[in-house]
Amino acid sequence: MDNRLNLLKLLRLLIWLIVGLYLISILLPVAEKYFIYQSAKPRIVSARGDLAATEKATIDIFNHASPSVVFISTNKIVRSFWTRDVRKVPKGSGSGFIWDEFGHVVTNYHVIEGASEANIRLNDGRTYQASLVGVSPTHDLAVLKINVAFDLPPAVAIGTSDDLQVGQSVFAIGNPFGLDHTLTSGIVSALNRSLSADSDLSINNLIQTDAAINPGNSGGPLLDSAGRLIGINTAIYSPSGAYAGIGFAVPVDTVNRVVPQLIAQGKYIRPSLGISVDSDINTQITQQLGIEGVVILDVNPHSSADKASLRGAKVSRYGITIGDVIQSINNEKITHVKSLYTVLDSYSVGDTVSVGVLRDNQRLTVTVILE
């Protein structure tokens, strides 16, 4: 009998225990939500402290340079063959920057190539139709001009690319994918790169950088850590067409030599020796003779080359007699016509250069004033 009573008490206790656990499982989440709701308040903000010195420097670079960077959009005027209707078709967009206090804007040639008109939007939203001043496809550079009645943004500070070193910091500002005034940063990853075309013309001495450069960045400035212009972002290397870690910029020393000519004359005139050369003929002759250099086909009368007594090739019924073969300029090696153009492009009209030539199997040096 006692055992039965004990068993019933134990069973009753077990039932109450189960009921209690069940009620707790129901009420506990409700109570937890109540207390969480009562105590839900914004957390106390931790003190940030000063920005790092590198962050402050980057912010200063952007704040100082970004007002000078502009957004360029281009249109192409299309005429319908059937209706003769004329309409504007958006062609593309890119970046540029204020060059001087006269409203000149520098960008890439390929940004405005083939366009009928270009519109420039400033940092404050004002938009102006630009006029074309001059272009140099050889350097992928173009100069536009806008007439700003008041408060023209300042010109970008000019630096130099002559003393650039691989590894130094660079900053790019532009309008990738139409997202205006975007800042990216990186380093100079290589120097003296070239983008070759099928012709004798190519863009040379480019700065290579890993700063993110995407479509729309073209024409925007590449800055050093002092906020000075050291290049113009011009191209990317990417199998997919998007950023892949390799971008190229036209060095500012080239820009600072070409742009003034574009403003003054509307075109760029490469310094010349006053000779005639041909890439295909040169390749045939040098390969046949087993030599490197540029064969002078003809010397222009009264030219600098003529005054320096350089000799061109002579054609007779017996064939071609080779005159002088240019193998160096100021000790820079010349191997073909493209390298001749590249070296000459780093000088200005009126500069004096030493030209190393091969003449009758003898090497000699003559002095020529570029024209």
Backbone hydrogen bonds in HBPLUS format (Angstrom, degrees):
<---DONOR---> <-ACCEPTOR-->    atom                        ^
c    i                          cat <-CA-CA->   ^        H-A-AA   ^      H-
h    n   atom  resd res      DA  || num        DHA   H-A  angle D-A-AA Bond
n    s   type  num  typ     dist DA aas  dist angle  dist       angle   num
A0004-ARG N   A0001-MET O   3.06 MM   3  5.15 121.4  2.41  95.9 110.5     1
A0005-LEU N   A0001-MET O   3.09 MM   4  6.48 158.2  2.14 153.2 158.3     2
A0006-ASN N   A0002-ASP O   2.95 MM   4  6.16 162.8  1.98 148.6 153.8     3
A0007-LEU N   A0003-ASN O   2.97 MM   4  6.11 151.0  2.05 140.7 148.6     4
A0008-LEU N   A0004-ARG O   2.91 MM   4  6.21 152.3  1.99 148.5 155.7     5
A0009-LYS N   A0005-LEU O   2.91 MM   4  6.19 162.5  1.94 154.1 158.6     6
A0010-LEU N   A0006-ASN O   2.95 MM   4  6.12 156.6  2.00 143.6 150.5     7
A0011-LEU N   A0007-LEU O   2.90 MM   4  6.10 149.7  1.99 141.4 149.9     8
A0012-ARG N   A0008-LEU O   2.79 MM   4  6.03 158.5  1.83 150.5 156.4     9
A0013-LEU N   A0009-LYS O   2.87 MM   4  6.08 157.2  1.92 147.8 154.0    10
A0014-LEU N   A0010-LEU O   2.98 MM   4  6.16 150.1  2.07 140.1 148.3    11
A0015-ILE N   A0011-LEU O   2.96 MM   4  6.26 152.3  2.04 146.6 153.8    12
A0016-TRP N   A0012-ARG O   3.04 MM   4  6.35 164.5  2.07 150.2 153.7    13
A0017-LEU N   A0013-LEU O   2.94 MM   4  6.10 149.6  2.03 141.3 150.5    14
A0018-ILE N   A0014-LEU O   2.95 MM   4  6.22 153.3  2.03 145.6 152.2    15
A0019-VAL N   A0015-ILE O   2.91 MM   4  6.21 159.3  1.95 153.0 158.8    16
A0020-GLY N   A0016-TRP O   2.78 MM   4  5.96 156.1  1.84 145.7 152.7    17
A0021-LEU N   A0017-LEU O   2.93 MM   4  6.17 161.0  1.97 147.8 152.6    18
A0022-TYR N   A0018-ILE O   2.99 MM   4  6.18 152.1  2.07 143.2 151.2    19
A0023-LEU N   A0019-VAL O   2.92 MM   4  6.22 160.2  1.96 150.6 155.4    20
A0024-ILE N   A0020-GLY O   2.91 MM   4  6.16 159.2  1.96 151.4 157.4    21
A0025-SER N   A0021-LEU O   2.96 MM   4  6.17 154.9  2.03 144.2 150.8    22
A0026-ILE N   A0022-TYR O   3.13 MM   4  6.44 135.0  2.34 139.9 151.6    23
A0026-ILE N   A0023-LEU O   3.15 MM   3  5.14 130.4  2.41  93.8 107.1    24
A0027-LEU N   A0023-LEU O   2.84 MM   4  6.05 167.4  1.86 157.2 160.5    25
A0028-LEU N   A0024-ILE O   2.80 MM   4  5.52 158.3  1.84 149.6 154.0    26
A0031-ALA N   A0027-LEU O   2.88 MM   4  6.12 160.3  1.92 157.9 163.4    27
A0032-GLU N   A0028-LEU O   2.83 MM   4  6.03 156.4  1.89 151.9 159.4    28
A0033-LYS N   A0029-PRO O   2.90 MM   4  6.09 160.1  1.94 147.6 151.9    29
A0034-TYR N   A0030-VAL O   3.03 MM   4  6.24 151.9  2.11 142.6 150.8    30
A0035-PHE N   A0031-ALA O   2.97 MM   4  6.26 166.9  1.99 155.3 157.1    31
A0036-ILE N   A0032-GLU O   2.91 MM   4  6.09 155.6  1.97 148.4 155.9    32
A0037-TYR N   A0033-LYS O   2.88 MM   4  5.98 158.3  1.93 146.1 151.8    33
A0038-GLN N   A0034-TYR O   2.95 MM   4  6.23 155.3  2.01 147.2 154.2    34
A0039-SER N   A0035-PHE O   3.01 MM   4  6.16 142.7  2.15 140.1 149.5    35
A0040-ALA N   A0036-ILE O   2.89 MM   4  5.78 110.0  2.39 142.5 158.0    36
A0055-GLU N   A0052-ALA O   3.02 MM   3  5.18 119.3  2.40 100.0 115.2    37
A0056-LYS N   A0052-ALA O   2.99 MM   4  6.35 161.6  2.03 159.0 164.0    38
A0057-ALA N   A0053-ALA O   2.99 MM   4  6.20 156.1  2.05 144.8 151.4    39
A0058-THR N   A0054-THR O   3.02 MM   4  6.22 156.9  2.07 144.4 150.1    40
A0059-ILE N   A0055-GLU O   2.95 MM   4  6.17 162.9  1.98 153.6 158.2    41
A0060-ASP N   A0056-LYS O   2.93 MM   4  6.13 158.2  1.98 148.3 154.3    42
A0061-ILE N   A0057-ALA O   2.98 MM   4  6.23 154.2  2.05 146.1 153.0    43
A0062-PHE N   A0058-THR O   3.06 MM   4  6.35 163.5  2.08 151.9 155.3    44
A0063-ASN N   A0059-ILE O   2.89 MM   4  6.09 172.3  1.90 157.1 159.5    45
A0064-HIS N   A0060-ASP O   2.96 MM   4  5.96 150.0  2.05 144.6 152.1    46
A0065-ALA N   A0061-ILE O   3.00 MM   4  6.04 158.2  2.05 148.4 154.2    47
A0066-SER N   A0062-PHE O   2.84 MM   4  5.42 163.3  1.87 150.2 154.8    48
A0068-SER N   A0065-ALA O   2.97 MM   3  5.66 149.6  2.07 122.4 131.0    49
A0069-VAL N   A0066-SER O   3.06 MM   3  5.23 158.5  2.11 109.8 116.6    50
A0098-ILE N   A0068-SER O   2.92 MM  30  5.34 152.2  2.00 146.9 155.9    51
A0070-VAL N   A0096-GLY O   2.90 MM  26  5.19 166.9  1.92 128.9 133.2    52
A0096-GLY N   A0070-VAL O   3.20 MM  26  5.19 134.9  2.41 140.5 138.7    53
A0071-PHE N   A0121-ARG O   3.03 MM  50  5.10 169.4  2.04 147.9 150.9    54
A0121-ARG N   A0071-PHE O   2.85 MM  50  5.10 166.6  1.87 151.8 156.3    55
A0072-ILE N   A0094-GLY O   2.96 MM  22  5.12 175.6  1.96 136.8 136.7    56
A0094-GLY N   A0072-ILE O   2.78 MM  22  5.12 146.6  1.89 147.4 154.0    57
A0073-SER N   A0119-ASN O   2.98 MM  46  5.34 164.1  2.00 153.6 158.7    58
A0119-ASN N   A0073-SER O   2.80 MM  46  5.34 169.6  1.81 164.6 168.2    59
A0074-THR N   A0092-GLY O   2.91 MM  18  5.43 168.6  1.92 153.3 153.3    60
A0091-LYS N   A0074-THR O   2.82 MM  17  5.39 175.3  1.82 137.6 137.9    61
A0075-ASN N   A0117-GLU O   3.02 MM  42  5.46 160.7  2.06 146.9 150.9    62
A0116-SER N   A0075-ASN O   2.79 MM  41  5.88 153.2  1.86 146.2 155.5    63
A0117-GLU N   A0075-ASN O   3.24 MM  42  5.46 151.1  2.33 146.7 145.2    64
A0076-LYS N   A0089-VAL O   2.81 MM  13  5.17 157.0  1.86 143.0 150.5    65
A0089-VAL N   A0076-LYS O   2.83 MM  13  5.17 158.1  1.88 141.9 149.4    66
A0078-VAL N   A0087-ARG O   2.83 MM   9  5.47 170.1  1.84 169.9 170.1    67
A0087-ARG N   A0078-VAL O   2.97 MM   9  5.47 159.8  2.01 151.3 157.7    68
A0080-SER N   A0085-ASP O   2.83 MM   5  5.28 162.3  1.86 154.7 159.6    69
A0084-ARG N   A0080-SER O   2.91 MM   4  4.78 136.6  2.10 123.0 132.3    70
A0095-SER N   A0218-SER O   2.82 MM 123  5.69 163.2  1.85 171.0 165.2    71
A0097-PHE N   A0106-VAL O   3.16 MM   9  5.66 144.7  2.29 143.1 153.6    72
A0106-VAL N   A0097-PHE O   3.05 MM   9  5.66 157.1  2.11 161.5 160.7    73
A0156-VAL N   A0098-ILE O   3.25 MM  58  6.34 158.9  2.30 163.0 156.9    74
A0099-TRP N   A0104-HIS O   2.77 MM   5  5.43 173.6  1.78 159.7 157.5    75
A0146-ILE N   A0103-GLY O   3.03 MM  43  5.24 158.5  2.08 136.0 141.9    76
A0105-VAL N   A0144-LEU O   2.78 MM  39  5.00 165.9  1.80 135.4 139.1    77
A0144-LEU N   A0105-VAL O   2.77 MM  39  5.00 168.1  1.78 154.4 157.8    78
A0107-THR N   A0142-ALA O   3.01 MM  35  5.40 161.0  2.05 154.3 156.4    79
A0142-ALA N   A0107-THR O   2.96 MM  35  5.40 147.2  2.07 147.9 142.2    80
A0111-VAL N   A0108-ASN O   3.24 MM   3  5.38 148.3  2.34 100.3 109.3    81
A0112-ILE N   A0109-TYR O   3.13 MM   3  5.70 135.2  2.34 112.1 121.7    82
A0113-GLU N   A0109-TYR O   2.93 MM   4  5.85 121.0  2.29 146.4 163.2    83
A0115-ALA N   A0112-ILE O   3.11 MM   3  5.48 163.5  2.14 133.7 132.9    84
A0130-ALA N   A0118-ALA O   2.88 MM  12  5.60 175.0  1.89 159.5 161.2    85
A0120-ILE N   A0128-TYR O   2.74 MM   8  5.27 169.5  1.75 162.6 164.6    86
A0128-TYR N   A0120-ILE O   2.83 MM   8  5.27 156.6  1.89 145.0 152.0    87
A0122-LEU N   A0126-ARG O   2.76 MM   4  5.38 164.5  1.79 165.8 167.3    88
A0125-GLY N   A0122-LEU O   3.06 MM   3  5.36 164.6  2.09 113.2 116.7    89
A0131-SER N   A0145-LYS O   2.97 MM  14  5.26 160.9  2.01 146.0 151.3    90
A0145-LYS N   A0131-SER O   2.88 MM  14  5.26 136.8  2.06 145.8 156.6    91
A0133-VAL N   A0143-VAL O   2.89 MM  10  5.40 161.4  1.93 153.4 154.0    92
A0134-GLY N   A0143-VAL O   3.39 MM   9  5.41 155.1  2.45 138.1 140.0    93
A0143-VAL N   A0134-GLY O   2.87 MM   9  5.41 161.3  1.91 165.5 165.8    94
A0136-SER N   A0141-LEU O   2.84 MM   5  5.24 160.2  1.88 157.6 154.5    95
A0139-HIS N   A0136-SER O   3.02 MM   3  5.60 140.7  2.17 115.4 124.5    96
A0140-ASP N   A0136-SER O   2.99 MM   4  5.97 113.2  2.45 139.3 156.1    97
A0141-LEU N   A0136-SER O   3.17 MM   5  5.24 169.2  2.18 134.1 136.2    98
A0140-ASP N   A0137-PRO O   3.12 MM   3  4.59 148.1  2.22  91.7 101.4    99
A0229-LEU N   A0157-ALA O   2.69 MM  72  5.95 167.0  1.71 151.4 155.1   100
A0159-GLY N   A0229-LEU O   2.91 MM  70  5.14 144.2  2.04 140.4 140.5   101
A0164-LEU N   A0161-SER O   3.48 MM   3  5.34 171.5  2.49 103.1 104.0   102
A0168-GLN N   A0165-GLN O   3.25 MM   3  6.01 170.3  2.26 139.9 139.8   103
A0167-GLY N   A0188-VAL O   2.78 MM  21  5.23 151.5  1.86 140.1 149.7   104
A0188-VAL N   A0168-GLN O   2.91 MM  20  5.67 144.2  2.04 152.9 164.2   105
A0170-VAL N   A0186-GLY O   2.95 MM  16  5.43 158.8  1.99 130.2 131.1   106
A0186-GLY N   A0170-VAL O   2.99 MM  16  5.43 152.3  2.07 154.2 153.3   107
A0171-PHE N   A0223-LEU O   2.88 MM  52  5.01 150.0  1.97 138.5 145.2   108
A0223-LEU N   A0171-PHE O   2.71 MM  52  5.01 171.9  1.72 153.8 156.0   109
A0172-ALA N   A0184-THR O   2.85 MM  12  5.28 162.2  1.88 147.2 153.3   110
A0184-THR N   A0172-ALA O   2.95 MM  12  5.28 157.5  2.00 151.8 158.4   111
A0173-ILE N   A0221-PRO O   3.29 MM  48  5.95 159.3  2.33 161.1 167.0   112
A0174-GLY N   A0182-THR O   3.13 MM   8  5.46 151.9  2.21 141.0 149.5   113
A0182-THR N   A0174-GLY O   2.84 MM   8  5.46 172.4  1.84 159.5 160.6   114
A0178-GLY N   A0175-ASN O   3.13 MM   3  5.14 147.8  2.24 132.1 124.2   115
A0179-LEU N   A0176-PRO O   2.89 MM   3  5.48 168.5  1.91 123.9 126.6   116
A0177-PHE N   A0215-PRO O   2.76 MM  38  5.95 159.8  1.80 156.7 161.8   117
A0210-ASP N   A0187-ILE O   3.36 MM  23  6.03 152.7  2.44 154.2 162.0   118
A0189-SER N   A0208-GLN O   2.79 MM  19  5.46 144.5  1.92 130.5 139.7   119
A0190-ALA N   A0208-GLN O   3.32 MM  18  4.86 145.8  2.44 128.8 121.7   120
A0208-GLN N   A0190-ALA O   2.94 MM  18  4.86 164.3  1.97 140.3 139.9   121
A0193-ARG N   A0206-LEU O   3.03 MM  13  4.73 166.9  2.05 137.9 135.0   122
A0206-LEU N   A0193-ARG O   2.74 MM  13  4.73 154.9  1.80 148.2 141.9   123
A0195-LEU N   A0203-ILE O   2.89 MM   8  5.25 161.9  1.93 154.5 160.6   124
A0203-ILE N   A0195-LEU O   3.07 MM   8  5.25 154.6  2.14 153.9 149.8   125
A0207-ILE N   A0249-ALA O   2.84 MM  42  5.02 170.5  1.85 153.5 154.7   126
A0249-ALA N   A0207-ILE O   2.85 MM  42  5.02 141.1  2.00 138.6 149.9   127
A0209-THR N   A0247-GLY O   2.91 MM  38  5.21 157.8  1.96 137.7 143.2   128
A0247-GLY N   A0209-THR O   2.85 MM  38  5.21 152.1  1.93 156.6 163.9   129
A0217-ASN N   A0214-ASN O   2.83 MM   3  5.57 163.7  1.86 151.9 154.3   130
A0220-GLY N   A0217-ASN O   2.95 MM   3  5.66 160.1  1.99 148.6 150.7   131
A0219-GLY N   A0233-ASN O   2.78 MM  14  5.52 163.4  1.80 167.9 164.9   132
A0233-ASN N   A0220-GLY O   2.94 MM  13  5.57 153.2  2.02 164.1 168.4   133
A0222-LEU N   A0231-GLY O   2.78 MM   9  4.90 153.8  1.84 148.1 141.6   134
A0230-ILE N   A0222-LEU O   2.85 MM   8  5.81 176.9  1.85 166.3 165.6   135
A0224-ASP N   A0228-ARG O   2.98 MM   4  5.56 147.3  2.09 145.7 155.6   136
A0227-GLY N   A0224-ASP O   2.89 MM   3  5.34 162.3  1.92 119.1 122.5   137
A0252-VAL N   A0230-ILE O   2.97 MM  22  4.79 149.7  2.06 118.1 113.3   138
A0232-ILE N   A0250-VAL O   2.88 MM  18  5.05 142.8  2.02 132.1 144.0   139
A0250-VAL N   A0232-ILE O   2.84 MM  18  5.05 148.5  1.94 144.0 139.4   140
A0234-THR N   A0248-PHE O   2.86 MM  14  5.84 176.5  1.86 150.9 152.1   141
A0235-ALA N   A0248-PHE O   3.38 MM  13  5.21 161.1  2.42 134.3 133.5   142
A0248-PHE N   A0235-ALA O   2.81 MM  13  5.21 156.5  1.86 154.5 150.9   143
A0237-TYR N   A0246-ILE O   2.95 MM   9  5.51 165.4  1.97 153.3 151.9   144
A0254-THR N   A0251-PRO O   3.09 MM   3  5.56 131.4  2.33 109.3 120.6   145
A0255-VAL N   A0251-PRO O   3.17 MM   4  6.54 159.0  2.22 145.2 151.5   146
A0256-ASN N   A0252-VAL O   2.72 MM   4  5.85 163.7  1.74 156.2 159.5   147
A0257-ARG N   A0254-THR O   3.13 MM   3  5.19 142.5  2.28  98.4 109.4   148
A0258-VAL N   A0254-THR O   2.92 MM   4  6.11 155.3  1.98 154.7 161.5   149
A0259-VAL N   A0255-VAL O   2.90 MM   4  5.66 163.7  1.92 151.4 156.4   150
A0261-GLN N   A0258-VAL O   3.01 MM   3  5.42 122.9  2.35 109.4 123.7   151
A0262-LEU N   A0258-VAL O   3.06 MM   4  6.41 152.2  2.14 150.4 159.2   152
A0262-LEU N   A0259-VAL O   3.00 MM   3  4.96 113.4  2.46  96.3 112.9   153
A0263-ILE N   A0259-VAL O   2.92 MM   4  6.20 156.1  1.97 159.3 165.7   154
A0264-ALA N   A0260-PRO O   2.97 MM   4  6.10 156.7  2.02 142.9 149.5   155
A0265-GLN N   A0261-GLN O   2.71 MM   4  5.59 164.6  1.73 152.5 157.1   156
A0266-GLY N   A0262-LEU O   2.84 MM   4  4.30 134.6  2.05 109.7 120.9   157
A0371-GLU N   A0272-SER O   2.89 MM  99  5.19 171.0  1.89 150.1 152.5   158
A0305-ALA N   A0273-LEU O   2.93 MM  32  5.57 125.7  2.23 162.2 178.2   159
A0300-ASN N   A0274-GLY O   2.99 MM  26  5.52 160.0  2.03 146.4 151.3   160
A0276-SER N   A0298-ASP O   2.81 MM  22  5.02 151.7  1.89 150.8 151.5   161
A0297-LEU N   A0276-SER O   2.98 MM  21  5.54 148.3  2.08 165.2 167.9   162
A0282-ASN N   A0278-ASP O   2.87 MM   4  5.81 153.6  1.94 145.1 153.8   163
A0283-THR N   A0279-SER O   3.02 MM   4  6.22 155.1  2.08 146.6 152.4   164
A0284-GLN N   A0280-ASP O   3.16 MM   4  6.47 161.0  2.19 150.3 154.8   165
A0285-ILE N   A0281-ILE O   3.00 MM   4  6.27 166.7  2.02 157.0 159.9   166
A0286-THR N   A0282-ASN O   2.93 MM   4  6.02 173.8  1.94 157.1 159.1   167
A0287-GLN N   A0283-THR O   3.05 MM   4  5.96 157.5  2.10 143.2 149.7   168
A0288-GLN N   A0284-GLN O   3.06 MM   4  6.10 151.5  2.14 139.2 147.4   169
A0289-LEU N   A0285-ILE O   2.91 MM   4  6.14 151.6  1.99 151.1 158.9   170
A0290-GLY N   A0286-THR O   2.78 MM   4  5.67 122.5  2.11 135.2 149.7   171
A0291-ILE N   A0286-THR O   3.04 MM   5  5.14 153.5  2.11 140.6 146.8   172
A0293-GLY N   A0335-THR O   3.37 MM  42  4.31 150.8  2.46 113.8 105.5   173
A0294-VAL N   A0326-ILE O   2.87 MM  32  5.00 150.2  1.96 135.0 144.8   174
A0326-ILE N   A0294-VAL O   2.79 MM  32  5.00 149.3  1.88 152.3 143.4   175
A0296-ILE N   A0324-ASP O   3.10 MM  28  5.88 175.6  2.10 169.1 168.0   176
A0313-ALA N   A0296-ILE O   2.92 MM  17  6.30 123.7  2.25 134.7 149.9   177
A0303-SER N   A0300-ASN O   3.15 MM   3  5.47 150.6  2.24 136.8 133.6   178
A0307-LYS N   A0303-SER O   2.95 MM   4  6.29 158.3  2.00 151.6 157.0   179
A0308-ALA N   A0304-SER O   2.97 MM   4  6.18 136.9  2.16 139.8 151.6   180
A0310-LEU N   A0305-ALA O   2.99 MM   5  5.37 169.9  2.00 159.1 156.5   181
A0309-SER N   A0306-ASP O   3.03 MM   3  5.02 158.6  2.08 103.5 109.2   182
A0324-ASP N   A0311-ARG O   3.02 MM  13  5.31 164.2  2.04 133.8 132.2   183
A0314-LYS N   A0321-THR O   2.87 MM   7  5.04 161.3  1.90 144.9 150.9   184
A0321-THR N   A0314-LYS O   2.71 MM   7  5.04 168.7  1.72 156.0 160.0   185
A0316-SER N   A0319-GLY O   2.87 MM   3  5.28 166.1  1.88 153.6 158.4   186
A0319-GLY N   A0316-SER O   2.97 MM   3  5.28 164.2  1.99 111.8 117.0   187
A0325-VAL N   A0358-LEU O   3.08 MM  33  5.01 144.2  2.21 130.7 141.4   188
A0358-LEU N   A0325-VAL O   2.80 MM  33  5.01 149.4  1.90 135.1 145.0   189
A0327-GLN N   A0356-GLY O   2.77 MM  29  5.57 172.0  1.77 157.5 160.1   190
A0334-ILE N   A0327-GLN O   2.84 MM   7  4.76 165.0  1.86 124.9 121.6   191
A0328-SER N   A0356-GLY O   3.24 MM  28  4.77 140.9  2.40 137.2 132.7   192
A0356-GLY N   A0328-SER O   2.82 MM  28  4.77 156.7  1.88 128.6 136.0   193
A0329-ILE N   A0332-GLU O   2.97 MM   3  5.16 149.2  2.07 136.6 145.0   194
A0332-GLU N   A0329-ILE O   2.86 MM   3  5.16 161.6  1.90 113.8 119.7   195
A0330-ASN N   A0354-SER O   2.74 MM  24  4.97 168.4  1.76 150.6 154.2   196
A0340-LEU N   A0336-HIS O   3.12 MM   4  6.45 146.5  2.24 148.1 158.1   197
A0340-LEU N   A0337-VAL O   3.10 MM   3  5.02 120.7  2.47  93.2 108.5   198
A0341-TYR N   A0337-VAL O   3.03 MM   4  6.40 160.4  2.07 156.3 159.7   199
A0342-THR N   A0338-LYS O   2.98 MM   4  6.21 154.6  2.04 145.4 153.0   200
A0343-VAL N   A0339-SER O   3.00 MM   4  6.15 162.3  2.04 146.7 150.0   201
A0344-LEU N   A0340-LEU O   2.99 MM   4  6.17 171.3  2.00 155.4 158.2   202
A0345-ASP N   A0341-TYR O   2.97 MM   4  5.99 143.0  2.11 141.8 151.4   203
A0346-SER N   A0343-VAL O   3.09 MM   3  5.60 159.9  2.13 113.3 119.5   204
A0347-TYR N   A0344-LEU O   3.07 MM   3  5.57 164.2  2.10 118.6 121.0   205
A0351-ASP N   A0348-SER O   3.05 MM   3  5.72 162.6  2.08 140.1 141.2   206
A0350-GLY N   A0370-LEU O   2.88 MM  20  5.14 153.1  1.95 122.6 131.6   207
A0370-LEU N   A0351-ASP O   2.82 MM  19  5.50 165.5  1.84 171.5 167.6   208
A0353-VAL N   A0368-VAL O   2.89 MM  15  5.49 169.4  1.90 160.8 161.6   209
A0368-VAL N   A0353-VAL O   2.92 MM  15  5.49 167.6  1.94 162.6 166.7   210
A0355-VAL N   A0366-VAL O   2.77 MM  11  5.30 168.8  1.78 171.1 168.2   211
A0366-VAL N   A0355-VAL O   2.97 MM  11  5.30 160.9  2.01 143.7 147.5   212
A0357-VAL N   A0364-LEU O   2.91 MM   7  5.65 168.7  1.92 171.5 174.7   213
A0364-LEU N   A0357-VAL O   3.05 MM   7  5.65 160.2  2.09 156.1 162.4   214
A0359-ARG N   A0362-GLN O   2.75 MM   3  5.18 173.2  1.75 155.9 155.6   215
A0362-GLN N   A0359-ARG O   2.87 MM   3  5.18 150.8  1.95 109.9 119.6   216
